Amino acid sequence: MTILIQILGVAFGFGFLIFIHELGHFLVAKMCKVRILTFAFGFGPDLIKHTCKGTKYCIKVIPFGGFVSMAGDDPDKATGADGEYLSLKWHKKAWIALAGPLSNYILAAFILAFVFSIWGFKSSLVGSVVENSPAAQAGIMPGDKIKSIDGIAVDTWSELTSNLKDKTGKQTVFIVERGTHSFDLNMIVAKNPVTGFGVIGIGPSTVRVKSGFVESIKYPIRVTDENVRHLANKIVSFKKPDISGPIGVMRAMASTTKTGMCNYLEVLAMISVALGLFNLLPIPMVDGGMIVLFFIEGIIRKRISAKAVQVYSTIGLVFISGIFIFATYNDLFRK
């Protein structure tokens, strides 16, 4: 029964997040009067289908994601006629491309608003301290609250752990709140032997803080900022970035189905943010890469040729394949 729940949790999670992403493209494309040929949930043979005003709406056998097929979205088949995607002005095409990632961020905000209002979020309150750890040696005690790390404010447990990721072996300044008093502590951050991330030997409190919609909007933005800074730091320092592929994401999603709806929804929201962020990266073939291409069209005031788009897409396919292989390798050999 547990395995079935995990399978259903992963299938629903993946399918729902990608469906929402494609729904964003679909809705904005409709607003821009693009002819939609197919709007599908899932892949493979049609399970249920209905055609309305020239658009085939269908649910397919394999419930992993979905897709939108628009008239004129293939450079080889585009004719330049009205209602075709590639016939639109550059800013409308960019808006349609942006709508997918933006939908993932909006979804994450609504999921987190629900979670924070019902269960709350894990604050940066210390619940436990590992014996002989940097935190124990520095004098941190259960009940203390970490307010900032090297001058960067932290409110949630996620922000705390994210800010420690790249500080392995570094002398780090913490502002700690104990009761009504705040004080500074200095310690050298240790290294987690499994992940390689920075740790100081503390565990979160079981107390969760309830919050409203504003926090649910700020949270995905902060997570994005942390991930971008972490990735940029790895690239600049020529270090291997720790990224997860489909296997790692499925593992994370499956594991949370055993720990309750709250944790499952939180992970779903974070994966939605990650999906949105990845698609915003300026990589050919993903939405961010297409947005860059359309902005170039706007600057040069000339439509980029079909051949140039094909070359651009081929480069993107090679690059994304490399990322997929690297991420899958990480997933398989991560303990």
N, C-alpha and C positions, 0 to 999 in steps of 0.2 A: 504493500500500500504506500509506504514511504517513497519508494522508487517511482511509483506512478505519479505521486504528487510532485516529485522533483521534475519529472519529464514534462508534466503539464505546466509547471511553473516556468520552466525554461522556454517551452514552446509559446506560451502566452506572452511572456516577457519580450522575447525577441520579436515575435509577430506584432505585438501591440506597438512597440517603439518604432519599428520600421514603418508600420502602417500610418502612424501619426506623422512621421517624417514625410511620407508620400502624400498624405492628406494635405499637408501644408502646400506642397507643390501644386496639387490638384486645385485647391481653392483659389490660389492666387492666379493660376493659369486661366481658370474660368473667369476671374475678374478682368483679366487682360484679353478676354474673348479669343483664347486659343481653343481650337477644336481638340477635344479629348477623345482619343480613339478607344482606349481601354483604361479602366481604373480597377485594379485587382488587389485583393487581399490574398496573400500566399502565392505559391508557385505550383507548376505542374498542370495537370488536366483540370478543366472547370468542374466544380462540384455543383455550384448554383450560378446561374447567369441571367442577366436581364439587360436588354438594350433599350435605351431611352434617348431620344434626340441625337442619335448617331454615336452615342457613347455606350460601350459595353461595360457594365458593372458586374463583377464576378467574384466569387469566393472559390479558391482553388484547393486542391487536395492537401498540399504541403503548407501548413500555417506559419511559415517562417517569413514574415515581412509582406512585401507587396510591391507594386510598381505602377507608374503612370506612363502611358504611351500617348504622346502628343503628336499631332500632325506637324510634319516638317521638323522633327527633332533630330532626324538623321541627315547629315550634310549631303549624302549621296542621293537622297530621295527628295530633299527640299526643292520646291519649285519657285518659292518667292511669293506665293499667293497669300492673300489675306487669311488670317486664322491659323497660319503656321508659326510655330515657335521661333524658328530662326529668322522669320520675317519681321519680328517685333523690333522696336527700338531698343538700344542697348540697355537702358535703365529698366525697362520692363522685364527683359530677360534676366537681368541681375536680381531683380526683385523676386522673380519666380524661383531662381536658384537659392536665394537667401531664405525663402519661406520654409524650406525643409528643416534646416538646422534651427531656425527660430522656433518652429513648432516643437522641437524637442526641448528647448529651453522653457517654453511656456508650459509644456506638459510637466516638466520637472518641478516648476514653481507650484503648480496646482497639487501635484502629489505631495510635495513637502509641506504645503499649507495644510493639507489634510492630516498628515502625520504629526506636524508640530502642534496643531490644535487639539488633537486627540491624545497623543502620547507624549509630545514634547521632543526635545532633542538632547543629546548627551552634551553637557557643558564641559568646560575644561577643569572641572572639579576632580581632584585626585581621590580615588577610591581605595587604592592599595599601593604599597611601595615594596619593591623587591629588595631583599636583604643584600647588603654590600654593593648595591647598584650606585651609579653616579648620583641619583636623586637621594638615596638613603644617606650617602656620605656627605651630601651638601646640606642635609637637614630637612628635606621635604617630608611632610607628614600627611597621612590620610585626612581629608577635610580641607586641605589647602587648595587654593584655586590659582592656576597659572594664568596671569593676566597678559603677559607679553613675552616674546622670545626675541632677543636682540632688537628690541624697540618695535617689533611688529605685534600689534594687538591680536589676541586670540580669545574667542568666546566659546567656540565649540571644540569637542574632542577631535573632530576631523581637521580643524584648522591647526590644532596643536601638533598632531602627528605629521601633517603635511609640512609644517615648518621645520620639523626635526629631520626630515628625510635626508637633506643634503648637508647636514652638520656633523656627520661622523668624524670624530677625532678633533673637533674644533672647540675652543674655549667659547662658551656661550653664556650670555647674561639673561637671566629669567627674573621677571617681577612676579612675586608671589603674594597672594592675599591670604591672610590668616585672621579670621574674625574681622575686626575693624581696622587691622593694621596691614600695611604693605611693606615689603622689603625686597632687596635685590639678592640674588644668589648667582654665583658663578660655578659652572661645572663643565667638564669635558664630556661631550656627548659620545656614548658608546655605539658600537655597531651591532645590529641584529645579524647573527651569523647566517640566517636563512635568506633574508631579503636584501641585506646589505644596507638597509636604511638606518638612520640615526635613531637611537632610543636612549632613555635615561632611567628606565626601570620603574615605571608607574603604570597603574591600571585605572580605567575610568570609574567614576562613581555610578551606582545604579540609579541615582536620582536624575530624572529628566525634567527639563525646563520647558513649559508650554510657551508657545509664541504664536504670533499672528502672520498675516499674509506678507507683510513687509519683509520679515526675516526670511520667508520662503523665496522671495525674489533675490535678496542679497546673497543667499547661500550659494546658488549655482554660479553667480558672478565671482564669488570668492574662490570657489573650487576651480573655476576656469583660470583665474589669475594664478593660483597656486600651481596648477598643472602646466601652464605656459611657462612660468618662471622655472619650474623644475626641468622641463624639456629643454629650454634655452640654456640653462646652466650645464646640462649634460652635453649639449652640442658644442658650446663654447669651450668646455674643458676636455673635449674629445673622449667622453666617457659613454659607455653603453647605456642608453635609456632603458628604464624598466617599463615596458609596455606589455599589455595583455591583448591577445587575439581572441577569436571566438571561443576557444577551449577554456581560456581563463575566465572569460565572462560567464560562460555556462556553468563553470565550477562555482563561481561566486553566487550566481543566481540560485543554483541548486542547493547550495549549503544554507542559504537564508530561508528556504522553504521549511527547514527543520527548526528554525528559531523564532518563528512567529511572523505575523503579517506586517508588523511595524518594521522589522529589519528587512523583510522582502521589499516593501515599498521604498524604503530608503535606498536600497541598492538599485532598484529599478530607476529611481530618480537620478542617481549618480551615473548610471549607464546611459540614461537619456542625455545627460549633460555631456558625457564623453562622446556619444554619437554625434551630437550637435557640434562639439568642438572639432572633432576629426573632420567633419564635412565642411568646416569653415577654413581649414588649413589651405594655403595656396598651392595645392597639389593638383595637377591636371587630372581630369576624370571625376574628381569630387566637386561638390558645389562651390567650395572656395576657389578652386582652380578655374572654374567656369566664370565666376564673378570677376576674377582678375582679367580673364579674356574679354569679357564684355566691357570692362572699364577701359581696356586698351582700345576697343572699338570706339568708345565714346571720346577718347583723347585724339585718336587719329581721324575720327569722323568718317570711318570707312569700314564696311563689313569685312571681317577677316575671311579669307578664302576657305573653301571646303577642304582643300588639300592641307592648308596650314592647321586647320582644326583637327584633321585626321592625324597629322604628325604629333601635334600637342597631346591628343588623346592616347596615342601609342606610347609616348614617353610616360604619361601618367599611369597607364596600365602596367608598364614595367616597374615603375616606382612603387605602386601600390602592391604589386605581387611580391616585391622585395620586402615591404613592410609586413605583409601577411605571413611570409615565410619566417621572418625574424621573430614576429610576435608568437607564432605557433611554436617555434623552437623554445622561446622563453617559457611558454605555457607547459610544454612537455617536460622540460628539465628543471622547472622551478619546484622546489620541495615544498 
